[in-house]
Amino acid sequence: MVEQTATSEPAQPEPPQPEPMPTEPPQDEPAGGESACLLALVCTDCGALADRPPPTACWRCGTVIERQ
């Protein structure tokens, strides 16, 4: 029977392995929110969206929303 002798060097932990790279590109998430073309409808005072194209009054605070 062969005896194993302990080595004088402590065992070194293995270095962490990097995570494997994905093989497929990530799925795009749908963009949230409204499109930028609605920017002209945003009330500059309260941020509400007008229910009609400018010029109109904001339904929430009454501020006049002008054409840009």
mmCIF file of the N, C-alpha and C atoms, coordinates in Angstrom:
data_MODEL
# 
_entry.id   MODEL 
# 
loop_
_atom_site.group_PDB 
_atom_site.id 
_atom_site.type_symbol 
_atom_site.label_atom_id 
_atom_site.label_alt_id 
_atom_site.label_comp_id 
_atom_site.label_asym_id 
_atom_site.label_entity_id 
_atom_site.label_seq_id 
_atom_site.pdbx_PDB_ins_code 
_atom_site.Cartn_x 
_atom_site.Cartn_y 
_atom_site.Cartn_z 
_atom_site.occupancy 
_atom_site.B_iso_or_equiv 
_atom_site.pdbx_formal_charge 
_atom_site.auth_seq_id 
_atom_site.auth_comp_id 
_atom_site.auth_asym_id 
_atom_site.auth_atom_id 
_atom_site.pdbx_PDB_model_num 
ATOM 1   N N  . MET A 1 1  ? 0.844   -1.161 0.000   1.00 0.00 ? 1  MET A N  1 
ATOM 2   C CA . MET A 1 1  ? 0.000   0.000  0.000   1.00 0.00 ? 1  MET A CA 1 
ATOM 3   C C  . MET A 1 1  ? 0.898   1.236  0.000   1.00 0.00 ? 1  MET A C  1 
ATOM 4   N N  . VAL A 1 2  ? 0.550   2.232  -0.842  1.00 0.00 ? 2  VAL A N  1 
ATOM 5   C CA . VAL A 1 2  ? 1.362   3.439  -0.965  1.00 0.00 ? 2  VAL A CA 1 
ATOM 6   C C  . VAL A 1 2  ? 0.696   4.546  -0.173  1.00 0.00 ? 2  VAL A C  1 
ATOM 7   N N  . GLU A 1 3  ? 1.470   5.154  0.702   1.00 0.00 ? 3  GLU A N  1 
ATOM 8   C CA . GLU A 1 3  ? 0.940   6.261  1.496   1.00 0.00 ? 3  GLU A CA 1 
ATOM 9   C C  . GLU A 1 3  ? 1.164   7.566  0.759   1.00 0.00 ? 3  GLU A C  1 
ATOM 10  N N  . GLN A 1 4  ? 0.156   8.430  0.838   1.00 0.00 ? 4  GLN A N  1 
ATOM 11  C CA . GLN A 1 4  ? 0.324   9.762  0.256   1.00 0.00 ? 4  GLN A CA 1 
ATOM 12  C C  . GLN A 1 4  ? 0.829   10.676 1.355   1.00 0.00 ? 4  GLN A C  1 
ATOM 13  N N  . THR A 1 5  ? 1.834   11.410 1.050   1.00 0.00 ? 5  THR A N  1 
ATOM 14  C CA . THR A 1 5  ? 2.371   12.338 2.036   1.00 0.00 ? 5  THR A CA 1 
ATOM 15  C C  . THR A 1 5  ? 1.853   13.735 1.736   1.00 0.00 ? 5  THR A C  1 
ATOM 16  N N  . ALA A 1 6  ? 1.630   14.482 2.770   1.00 0.00 ? 6  ALA A N  1 
ATOM 17  C CA . ALA A 1 6  ? 1.150   15.848 2.615   1.00 0.00 ? 6  ALA A CA 1 
ATOM 18  C C  . ALA A 1 6  ? 2.279   16.714 2.098   1.00 0.00 ? 6  ALA A C  1 
ATOM 19  N N  . THR A 1 7  ? 1.943   17.605 1.192   1.00 0.00 ? 7  THR A N  1 
ATOM 20  C CA . THR A 1 7  ? 2.959   18.526 0.688   1.00 0.00 ? 7  THR A CA 1 
ATOM 21  C C  . THR A 1 7  ? 3.087   19.687 1.654   1.00 0.00 ? 7  THR A C  1 
ATOM 22  N N  . SER A 1 8  ? 4.212   20.338 1.621   1.00 0.00 ? 8  SER A N  1 
ATOM 23  C CA . SER A 1 8  ? 4.432   21.449 2.540   1.00 0.00 ? 8  SER A CA 1 
ATOM 24  C C  . SER A 1 8  ? 3.731   22.725 2.078   1.00 0.00 ? 8  SER A C  1 
ATOM 25  N N  . GLU A 1 9  ? 3.300   22.782 0.825   1.00 0.00 ? 9  GLU A N  1 
ATOM 26  C CA . GLU A 1 9  ? 2.622   23.976 0.322   1.00 0.00 ? 9  GLU A CA 1 
ATOM 27  C C  . GLU A 1 9  ? 1.112   23.823 0.501   1.00 0.00 ? 9  GLU A C  1 
ATOM 28  N N  . PRO A 1 10 ? 0.460   24.884 0.980   1.00 0.00 ? 10 PRO A N  1 
ATOM 29  C CA . PRO A 1 10 ? -0.998  24.800 1.102   1.00 0.00 ? 10 PRO A CA 1 
ATOM 30  C C  . PRO A 1 10 ? -1.632  24.785 -0.294  1.00 0.00 ? 10 PRO A C  1 
ATOM 31  N N  . ALA A 1 11 ? -2.758  24.159 -0.396  1.00 0.00 ? 11 ALA A N  1 
ATOM 32  C CA . ALA A 1 11 ? -3.455  24.099 -1.679  1.00 0.00 ? 11 ALA A CA 1 
ATOM 33  C C  . ALA A 1 11 ? -3.950  25.498 -2.051  1.00 0.00 ? 11 ALA A C  1 
ATOM 34  N N  . GLN A 1 12 ? -3.737  25.876 -3.292  1.00 0.00 ? 12 GLN A N  1 
ATOM 35  C CA . GLN A 1 12 ? -4.171  27.180 -3.787  1.00 0.00 ? 12 GLN A CA 1 
ATOM 36  C C  . GLN A 1 12 ? -5.597  27.055 -4.318  1.00 0.00 ? 12 GLN A C  1 
ATOM 37  N N  . PRO A 1 13 ? -6.464  27.996 -3.953  1.00 0.00 ? 13 PRO A N  1 
ATOM 38  C CA . PRO A 1 13 ? -7.818  27.944 -4.515  1.00 0.00 ? 13 PRO A CA 1 
ATOM 39  C C  . PRO A 1 13 ? -7.766  28.246 -6.010  1.00 0.00 ? 13 PRO A C  1 
ATOM 40  N N  . GLU A 1 14 ? -8.667  27.624 -6.733  1.00 0.00 ? 14 GLU A N  1 
ATOM 41  C CA . GLU A 1 14 ? -8.713  27.879 -8.165  1.00 0.00 ? 14 GLU A CA 1 
ATOM 42  C C  . GLU A 1 14 ? -9.233  29.291 -8.405  1.00 0.00 ? 14 GLU A C  1 
ATOM 43  N N  . PRO A 1 15 ? -8.663  29.998 -9.379  1.00 0.00 ? 15 PRO A N  1 
ATOM 44  C CA . PRO A 1 15 ? -9.162  31.347 -9.673  1.00 0.00 ? 15 PRO A CA 1 
ATOM 45  C C  . PRO A 1 15 ? -10.587 31.251 -10.219 1.00 0.00 ? 15 PRO A C  1 
ATOM 46  N N  . PRO A 1 16 ? -11.396 32.288 -9.979  1.00 0.00 ? 16 PRO A N  1 
ATOM 47  C CA . PRO A 1 16 ? -12.772 32.249 -10.490 1.00 0.00 ? 16 PRO A CA 1 
ATOM 48  C C  . PRO A 1 16 ? -12.772 32.210 -12.012 1.00 0.00 ? 16 PRO A C  1 
ATOM 49  N N  . GLN A 1 17 ? -13.667 31.432 -12.558 1.00 0.00 ? 17 GLN A N  1 
ATOM 50  C CA . GLN A 1 17 ? -13.782 31.313 -14.005 1.00 0.00 ? 17 GLN A CA 1 
ATOM 51  C C  . GLN A 1 17 ? -14.730 32.397 -14.516 1.00 0.00 ? 17 GLN A C  1 
ATOM 52  N N  . PRO A 1 18 ? -14.382 33.035 -15.631 1.00 0.00 ? 18 PRO A N  1 
ATOM 53  C CA . PRO A 1 18 ? -15.294 34.044 -16.185 1.00 0.00 ? 18 PRO A CA 1 
ATOM 54  C C  . PRO A 1 18 ? -16.572 33.377 -16.681 1.00 0.00 ? 18 PRO A C  1 
ATOM 55  N N  . GLU A 1 19 ? -17.657 34.142 -16.633 1.00 0.00 ? 19 GLU A N  1 
ATOM 56  C CA . GLU A 1 19 ? -18.926 33.612 -17.115 1.00 0.00 ? 19 GLU A CA 1 
ATOM 57  C C  . GLU A 1 19 ? -18.850 33.477 -18.631 1.00 0.00 ? 19 GLU A C  1 
ATOM 58  N N  . PRO A 1 20 ? -19.429 32.433 -19.180 1.00 0.00 ? 20 PRO A N  1 
ATOM 59  C CA . PRO A 1 20 ? -19.374 32.266 -20.634 1.00 0.00 ? 20 PRO A CA 1 
ATOM 60  C C  . PRO A 1 20 ? -20.172 33.361 -21.333 1.00 0.00 ? 20 PRO A C  1 
ATOM 61  N N  . MET A 1 21 ? -19.681 33.761 -22.483 1.00 0.00 ? 21 MET A N  1 
ATOM 62  C CA . MET A 1 21 ? -20.365 34.774 -23.273 1.00 0.00 ? 21 MET A CA 1 
ATOM 63  C C  . MET A 1 21 ? -21.617 34.160 -23.890 1.00 0.00 ? 21 MET A C  1 
ATOM 64  N N  . PRO A 1 22 ? -22.706 34.929 -23.975 1.00 0.00 ? 22 PRO A N  1 
ATOM 65  C CA . PRO A 1 22 ? -23.910 34.385 -24.599 1.00 0.00 ? 22 PRO A CA 1 
ATOM 66  C C  . PRO A 1 22 ? -23.663 34.140 -26.085 1.00 0.00 ? 22 PRO A C  1 
ATOM 67  N N  . THR A 1 23 ? -24.261 33.096 -26.602 1.00 0.00 ? 23 THR A N  1 
ATOM 68  C CA . THR A 1 23 ? -24.067 32.767 -28.012 1.00 0.00 ? 23 THR A CA 1 
ATOM 69  C C  . THR A 1 23 ? -25.036 33.522 -28.903 1.00 0.00 ? 23 THR A C  1 
ATOM 70  N N  . GLU A 1 24 ? -26.132 34.001 -28.336 1.00 0.00 ? 24 GLU A N  1 
ATOM 71  C CA . GLU A 1 24 ? -27.103 34.766 -29.104 1.00 0.00 ? 24 GLU A CA 1 
ATOM 72  C C  . GLU A 1 24 ? -27.174 36.182 -28.547 1.00 0.00 ? 24 GLU A C  1 
ATOM 73  N N  . PRO A 1 25 ? -27.436 37.176 -29.409 1.00 0.00 ? 25 PRO A N  1 
ATOM 74  C CA . PRO A 1 25 ? -27.558 38.542 -28.889 1.00 0.00 ? 25 PRO A CA 1 
ATOM 75  C C  . PRO A 1 25 ? -28.778 38.649 -27.987 1.00 0.00 ? 25 PRO A C  1 
ATOM 76  N N  . PRO A 1 26 ? -28.738 39.551 -26.994 1.00 0.00 ? 26 PRO A N  1 
ATOM 77  C CA . PRO A 1 26 ? -29.895 39.702 -26.105 1.00 0.00 ? 26 PRO A CA 1 
ATOM 78  C C  . PRO A 1 26 ? -31.104 40.206 -26.881 1.00 0.00 ? 26 PRO A C  1 
ATOM 79  N N  . GLN A 1 27 ? -32.262 39.829 -26.434 1.00 0.00 ? 27 GLN A N  1 
ATOM 80  C CA . GLN A 1 27 ? -33.500 40.281 -27.074 1.00 0.00 ? 27 GLN A CA 1 
ATOM 81  C C  . GLN A 1 27 ? -33.732 41.739 -26.694 1.00 0.00 ? 27 GLN A C  1 
ATOM 82  N N  . ASP A 1 28 ? -34.038 42.550 -27.686 1.00 0.00 ? 28 ASP A N  1 
ATOM 83  C CA . ASP A 1 28 ? -34.327 43.957 -27.411 1.00 0.00 ? 28 ASP A CA 1 
ATOM 84  C C  . ASP A 1 28 ? -35.641 44.063 -26.655 1.00 0.00 ? 28 ASP A C  1 
ATOM 85  N N  . GLU A 1 29 ? -35.629 44.894 -25.642 1.00 0.00 ? 29 GLU A N  1 
ATOM 86  C CA . GLU A 1 29 ? -36.855 45.148 -24.904 1.00 0.00 ? 29 GLU A CA 1 
ATOM 87  C C  . GLU A 1 29 ? -37.612 46.249 -25.634 1.00 0.00 ? 29 GLU A C  1 
ATOM 88  N N  . PRO A 1 30 ? -38.920 46.178 -25.640 1.00 0.00 ? 30 PRO A N  1 
ATOM 89  C CA . PRO A 1 30 ? -39.671 47.235 -26.317 1.00 0.00 ? 30 PRO A CA 1 
ATOM 90  C C  . PRO A 1 30 ? -39.422 48.576 -25.633 1.00 0.00 ? 30 PRO A C  1 
ATOM 91  N N  . ALA A 1 31 ? -39.302 49.604 -26.447 1.00 0.00 ? 31 ALA A N  1 
ATOM 92  C CA . ALA A 1 31 ? -39.078 50.942 -25.900 1.00 0.00 ? 31 ALA A CA 1 
ATOM 93  C C  . ALA A 1 31 ? -40.333 51.394 -25.170 1.00 0.00 ? 31 ALA A C  1 
ATOM 94  N N  . GLY A 1 32 ? -40.150 51.975 -24.012 1.00 0.00 ? 32 GLY A N  1 
ATOM 95  C CA . GLY A 1 32 ? -41.293 52.426 -23.230 1.00 0.00 ? 32 GLY A CA 1 
ATOM 96  C C  . GLY A 1 32 ? -41.644 53.863 -23.531 1.00 0.00 ? 32 GLY A C  1 
ATOM 97  N N  . GLY A 1 33 ? -42.808 54.239 -23.143 1.00 0.00 ? 33 GLY A N  1 
ATOM 98  C CA . GLY A 1 33 ? -43.223 55.630 -23.269 1.00 0.00 ? 33 GLY A CA 1 
ATOM 99  C C  . GLY A 1 33 ? -43.760 55.972 -24.646 1.00 0.00 ? 33 GLY A C  1 
ATOM 100 N N  . GLU A 1 34 ? -44.117 57.213 -24.797 1.00 0.00 ? 34 GLU A N  1 
ATOM 101 C CA . GLU A 1 34 ? -44.667 57.707 -26.053 1.00 0.00 ? 34 GLU A CA 1 
ATOM 102 C C  . GLU A 1 34 ? -43.542 58.197 -26.956 1.00 0.00 ? 34 GLU A C  1 
ATOM 103 N N  . SER A 1 35 ? -43.837 58.332 -28.211 1.00 0.00 ? 35 SER A N  1 
ATOM 104 C CA . SER A 1 35 ? -42.823 58.790 -29.156 1.00 0.00 ? 35 SER A CA 1 
ATOM 105 C C  . SER A 1 35 ? -42.536 60.280 -28.957 1.00 0.00 ? 35 SER A C  1 
ATOM 106 N N  . ALA A 1 36 ? -41.412 60.732 -29.472 1.00 0.00 ? 36 ALA A N  1 
ATOM 107 C CA . ALA A 1 36 ? -40.973 62.115 -29.286 1.00 0.00 ? 36 ALA A CA 1 
ATOM 108 C C  . ALA A 1 36 ? -41.874 63.111 -30.003 1.00 0.00 ? 36 ALA A C  1 
ATOM 109 N N  . CYS A 1 37 ? -42.672 62.670 -30.959 1.00 0.00 ? 37 CYS A N  1 
ATOM 110 C CA . CYS A 1 37 ? -43.529 63.608 -31.682 1.00 0.00 ? 37 CYS A CA 1 
ATOM 111 C C  . CYS A 1 37 ? -44.615 64.199 -30.788 1.00 0.00 ? 37 CYS A C  1 
ATOM 112 N N  . LEU A 1 38 ? -44.820 63.635 -29.615 1.00 0.00 ? 38 LEU A N  1 
ATOM 113 C CA . LEU A 1 38 ? -45.807 64.174 -28.678 1.00 0.00 ? 38 LEU A CA 1 
ATOM 114 C C  . LEU A 1 38 ? -45.236 65.296 -27.819 1.00 0.00 ? 38 LEU A C  1 
ATOM 115 N N  . LEU A 1 39 ? -43.974 65.632 -28.019 1.00 0.00 ? 39 LEU A N  1 
ATOM 116 C CA . LEU A 1 39 ? -43.335 66.646 -27.192 1.00 0.00 ? 39 LEU A CA 1 
ATOM 117 C C  . LEU A 1 39 ? -44.058 67.991 -27.270 1.00 0.00 ? 39 LEU A C  1 
ATOM 118 N N  . ALA A 1 40 ? -44.605 68.323 -28.430 1.00 0.00 ? 40 ALA A N  1 
ATOM 119 C CA . ALA A 1 40 ? -45.315 69.598 -28.580 1.00 0.00 ? 40 ALA A CA 1 
ATOM 120 C C  . ALA A 1 40 ? -46.600 69.639 -27.761 1.00 0.00 ? 40 ALA A C  1 
ATOM 121 N N  . LEU A 1 41 ? -47.085 68.483 -27.312 1.00 0.00 ? 41 LEU A N  1 
ATOM 122 C CA . LEU A 1 41 ? -48.320 68.431 -26.530 1.00 0.00 ? 41 LEU A CA 1 
ATOM 123 C C  . LEU A 1 41 ? -48.087 68.518 -25.027 1.00 0.00 ? 41 LEU A C  1 
ATOM 124 N N  . VAL A 1 42 ? -46.829 68.522 -24.592 1.00 0.00 ? 42 VAL A N  1 
ATOM 125 C CA . VAL A 1 42 ? -46.516 68.520 -23.161 1.00 0.00 ? 42 VAL A CA 1 
ATOM 126 C C  . VAL A 1 42 ? -46.648 69.926 -22.591 1.00 0.00 ? 42 VAL A C  1 
ATOM 127 N N  . CYS A 1 43 ? -47.394 70.042 -21.512 1.00 0.00 ? 43 CYS A N  1 
ATOM 128 C CA . CYS A 1 43 ? -47.532 71.322 -20.814 1.00 0.00 ? 43 CYS A CA 1 
ATOM 129 C C  . CYS A 1 43 ? -46.217 71.625 -20.104 1.00 0.00 ? 43 CYS A C  1 
ATOM 130 N N  . THR A 1 44 ? -45.688 72.815 -20.329 1.00 0.00 ? 44 THR A N  1 
ATOM 131 C CA . THR A 1 44 ? -44.408 73.182 -19.713 1.00 0.00 ? 44 THR A CA 1 
ATOM 132 C C  . THR A 1 44 ? -44.534 73.440 -18.218 1.00 0.00 ? 44 THR A C  1 
ATOM 133 N N  . ASP A 1 45 ? -45.744 73.696 -17.731 1.00 0.00 ? 45 ASP A N  1 
ATOM 134 C CA . ASP A 1 45 ? -45.923 73.966 -16.305 1.00 0.00 ? 45 ASP A CA 1 
ATOM 135 C C  . ASP A 1 45 ? -46.132 72.706 -15.474 1.00 0.00 ? 45 ASP A C  1 
ATOM 136 N N  . CYS A 1 46 ? -46.989 71.787 -15.957 1.00 0.00 ? 46 CYS A N  1 
ATOM 137 C CA . CYS A 1 46 ? -47.310 70.629 -15.115 1.00 0.00 ? 46 CYS A CA 1 
ATOM 138 C C  . CYS A 1 46 ? -46.936 69.282 -15.734 1.00 0.00 ? 46 CYS A C  1 
ATOM 139 N N  . GLY A 1 47 ? -46.575 69.259 -17.023 1.00 0.00 ? 47 GLY A N  1 
ATOM 140 C CA . GLY A 1 47 ? -46.149 68.012 -17.654 1.00 0.00 ? 47 GLY A CA 1 
ATOM 141 C C  . GLY A 1 47 ? -47.269 67.167 -18.231 1.00 0.00 ? 47 GLY A C  1 
ATOM 142 N N  . ALA A 1 48 ? -48.514 67.622 -18.128 1.00 0.00 ? 48 ALA A N  1 
ATOM 143 C CA . ALA A 1 48 ? -49.634 66.858 -18.688 1.00 0.00 ? 48 ALA A CA 1 
ATOM 144 C C  . ALA A 1 48 ? -49.597 66.921 -20.211 1.00 0.00 ? 48 ALA A C  1 
ATOM 145 N N  . LEU A 1 49 ? -50.178 65.907 -20.854 1.00 0.00 ? 49 LEU A N  1 
ATOM 146 C CA . LEU A 1 49 ? -50.302 65.915 -22.308 1.00 0.00 ? 49 LEU A CA 1 
ATOM 147 C C  . LEU A 1 49 ? -51.633 66.540 -22.688 1.00 0.00 ? 49 LEU A C  1 
ATOM 148 N N  . ALA A 1 50 ? -51.568 67.469 -23.651 1.00 0.00 ? 50 ALA A N  1 
ATOM 149 C CA . ALA A 1 50 ? -52.791 68.105 -24.122 1.00 0.00 ? 50 ALA A CA 1 
ATOM 150 C C  . ALA A 1 50 ? -53.629 67.084 -24.878 1.00 0.00 ? 50 ALA A C  1 
ATOM 151 N N  . ASP A 1 51 ? -54.940 67.259 -24.820 1.00 0.00 ? 51 ASP A N  1 
ATOM 152 C CA . ASP A 1 51 ? -55.818 66.333 -25.532 1.00 0.00 ? 51 ASP A CA 1 
ATOM 153 C C  . ASP A 1 51 ? -56.107 66.787 -26.959 1.00 0.00 ? 51 ASP A C  1 
ATOM 154 N N  . ARG A 1 52 ? -55.637 67.995 -27.335 1.00 0.00 ? 52 ARG A N  1 
ATOM 155 C CA . ARG A 1 52 ? -55.783 68.532 -28.692 1.00 0.00 ? 52 ARG A CA 1 
ATOM 156 C C  . ARG A 1 52 ? -54.455 69.132 -29.136 1.00 0.00 ? 52 ARG A C  1 
ATOM 157 N N  . PRO A 1 53 ? -54.229 69.243 -30.437 1.00 0.00 ? 53 PRO A N  1 
ATOM 158 C CA . PRO A 1 53 ? -52.992 69.875 -30.914 1.00 0.00 ? 53 PRO A CA 1 
ATOM 159 C C  . PRO A 1 53 ? -52.958 71.360 -30.538 1.00 0.00 ? 53 PRO A C  1 
ATOM 160 N N  . PRO A 1 54 ? -51.772 71.918 -30.334 1.00 0.00 ? 54 PRO A N  1 
ATOM 161 C CA . PRO A 1 54 ? -51.647 73.339 -29.995 1.00 0.00 ? 54 PRO A CA 1 
ATOM 162 C C  . PRO A 1 54 ? -52.108 74.217 -31.156 1.00 0.00 ? 54 PRO A C  1 
ATOM 163 N N  . PRO A 1 55 ? -52.516 75.416 -30.897 1.00 0.00 ? 55 PRO A N  1 
ATOM 164 C CA . PRO A 1 55 ? -52.624 76.062 -29.590 1.00 0.00 ? 55 PRO A CA 1 
ATOM 165 C C  . PRO A 1 55 ? -53.866 75.570 -28.847 1.00 0.00 ? 55 PRO A C  1 
ATOM 166 N N  . THR A 1 56 ? -53.679 75.297 -27.589 1.00 0.00 ? 56 THR A N  1 
ATOM 167 C CA . THR A 1 56 ? -54.760 74.815 -26.732 1.00 0.00 ? 56 THR A CA 1 
ATOM 168 C C  . THR A 1 56 ? -54.412 75.132 -25.287 1.00 0.00 ? 56 THR A C  1 
ATOM 169 N N  . ALA A 1 57 ? -55.342 74.902 -24.402 1.00 0.00 ? 57 ALA A N  1 
ATOM 170 C CA . ALA A 1 57 ? -55.089 75.088 -22.970 1.00 0.00 ? 57 ALA A CA 1 
ATOM 171 C C  . ALA A 1 57 ? -54.896 73.720 -22.338 1.00 0.00 ? 57 ALA A C  1 
ATOM 172 N N  . CYS A 1 58 ? -54.009 73.651 -21.363 1.00 0.00 ? 58 CYS A N  1 
ATOM 173 C CA . CYS A 1 58 ? -53.763 72.407 -20.636 1.00 0.00 ? 58 CYS A CA 1 
ATOM 174 C C  . CYS A 1 58 ? -55.013 72.035 -19.859 1.00 0.00 ? 58 CYS A C  1 
ATOM 175 N N  . TRP A 1 59 ? -55.417 70.796 -19.953 1.00 0.00 ? 59 TRP A N  1 
ATOM 176 C CA . TRP A 1 59 ? -56.617 70.327 -19.252 1.00 0.00 ? 59 TRP A CA 1 
ATOM 177 C C  . TRP A 1 59 ? -56.422 70.292 -17.746 1.00 0.00 ? 59 TRP A C  1 
ATOM 178 N N  . ARG A 1 60 ? -55.161 70.179 -17.303 1.00 0.00 ? 60 ARG A N  1 
ATOM 179 C CA . ARG A 1 60 ? -54.907 70.055 -15.866 1.00 0.00 ? 60 ARG A CA 1 
ATOM 180 C C  . ARG A 1 60 ? -54.745 71.407 -15.183 1.00 0.00 ? 60 ARG A C  1 
ATOM 181 N N  . CYS A 1 61 ? -53.883 72.271 -15.744 1.00 0.00 ? 61 CYS A N  1 
ATOM 182 C CA . CYS A 1 61 ? -53.578 73.522 -15.030 1.00 0.00 ? 61 CYS A CA 1 
ATOM 183 C C  . CYS A 1 61 ? -54.038 74.777 -15.765 1.00 0.00 ? 61 CYS A C  1 
ATOM 184 N N  . GLY A 1 62 ? -54.490 74.641 -17.028 1.00 0.00 ? 62 GLY A N  1 
ATOM 185 C CA . GLY A 1 62 ? -55.002 75.796 -17.763 1.00 0.00 ? 62 GLY A CA 1 
ATOM 186 C C  . GLY A 1 62 ? -53.958 76.597 -18.517 1.00 0.00 ? 62 GLY A C  1 
ATOM 187 N N  . THR A 1 63 ? -52.692 76.245 -18.426 1.00 0.00 ? 63 THR A N  1 
ATOM 188 C CA . THR A 1 63 ? -51.638 76.965 -19.144 1.00 0.00 ? 63 THR A CA 1 
ATOM 189 C C  . THR A 1 63 ? -51.860 76.831 -20.647 1.00 0.00 ? 63 THR A C  1 
ATOM 190 N N  . VAL A 1 64 ? -51.638 77.923 -21.382 1.00 0.00 ? 64 VAL A N  1 
ATOM 191 C CA . VAL A 1 64 ? -51.776 77.885 -22.834 1.00 0.00 ? 64 VAL A CA 1 
ATOM 192 C C  . VAL A 1 64 ? -50.557 77.169 -23.417 1.00 0.00 ? 64 VAL A C  1 
ATOM 193 N N  . ILE A 1 65 ? -50.821 76.165 -24.239 1.00 0.00 ? 65 ILE A N  1 
ATOM 194 C CA . ILE A 1 65 ? -49.756 75.425 -24.925 1.00 0.00 ? 65 ILE A CA 1 
ATOM 195 C C  . ILE A 1 65 ? -49.719 75.951 -26.351 1.00 0.00 ? 65 ILE A C  1 
ATOM 196 N N  . GLU A 1 66 ? -48.635 76.648 -26.684 1.00 0.00 ? 66 GLU A N  1 
ATOM 197 C CA . GLU A 1 66 ? -48.477 77.281 -27.994 1.00 0.00 ? 66 GLU A CA 1 
ATOM 198 C C  . GLU A 1 66 ? -47.856 76.309 -28.987 1.00 0.00 ? 66 GLU A C  1 
ATOM 199 N N  . ARG A 1 67 ? -48.008 76.638 -30.268 1.00 0.00 ? 67 ARG A N  1 
ATOM 200 C CA . ARG A 1 67 ? -47.305 75.875 -31.305 1.00 0.00 ? 67 ARG A CA 1 
ATOM 201 C C  . ARG A 1 67 ? -45.832 76.198 -31.214 1.00 0.00 ? 67 ARG A C  1 
ATOM 202 N N  . GLN A 1 68 ? -45.032 75.225 -31.517 1.00 0.00 ? 68 GLN A N  1 
ATOM 203 C CA . GLN A 1 68 ? -43.577 75.458 -31.448 1.00 0.00 ? 68 GLN A CA 1 
ATOM 204 C C  . GLN A 1 68 ? -43.001 75.662 -32.810 1.00 0.00 ? 68 GLN A C  1 
# 
